[in-house]
Amino acid sequence: MCRSCATTAAPTETPVDAEGLNHGLSRRGLLAGLGLGVLTMSLSAGTSTATAATAAAKNGAWANPALGRFPAGGHYGAPRGSASHAGQDVSNSTGTAVYAAAAGTVVRRSWGGGLPGRTGNALVISHGNGQYTYYGHLNAYRVALNARVSAGQRIADMGATGNVTGPHLHFETHSGRLGATVNPVSFLAARGVDLSGGWSRIDPGASGATVVVIQHLMNQRGHGLAADGQYGSVSVEAVKRFQRSKGLAADGQVGPATWPALVYTLRQGASGSHVRALQTALNKRSARLAVDGGFGSVTTSAVRAYQSVNRLVVDGEAGPVTWRALTG
């Protein structure tokens, strides 16, 4: 856990939408909307539901930066003397992989990331629209200053540099400007990512590698989708039919109820579109595989390497635990 990593000002708790624009919605209101899906909010162009705003945000652009546990006292806003903890700690062993939470540019690569109250090796990524993420107490850097990175790309190794009690990632989200922190857990949850390590939530309208994963998994079931990374009406209707066939809510969201039914347990020797899905998911996490649908020795090595650097059981088999981590 961090001994410092604090902000002297009170933490900012006002959530923002996917474009980083503050619509004046309270944190309590946002959480209620996430739970009930019926909260309404007023926009300059009129009134729309928070369900629509939330759906637009869960667009596959964000990814879980690290696997581990939340240590006691490592939460956002926890007291640090006269200040407050500026992020969320995720504990695991030194060398655990750290990934970019979204695409962007590395704008800080230094001790403390150049921010007051922080210690240890750190990276700051700018995602545009006034949004930044901070990764602290790193053991090693895997990207250069000014590098362009993609969501899910490995950028560093977890460590215990600086003022800490043990190895962990100190993860911050900043919105509006660098220095204006918001709760990383709720920030990512609003974007479909469970920082504690649960399944992701992908809504209609999403795009990117995780959508390609979904399309390949659907194609293994005979749907014949174009694996184009666009979660449009054709793919959404296919997912809804699949959900109905499994007795699930046919809402088109691929989340904690749908993912476990959608993925396959795969091992060396398998072949097909479900293996293409696995290879695509591994490539999002920097594996650099040929997406050929064949689960051979190279893919087995990539699965084992991913499991090892994320402190999962290293068996080379892609089961639900490995899939959940890969798609989170």
Disulfide bonds with the S-S distance in Angstrom:
none
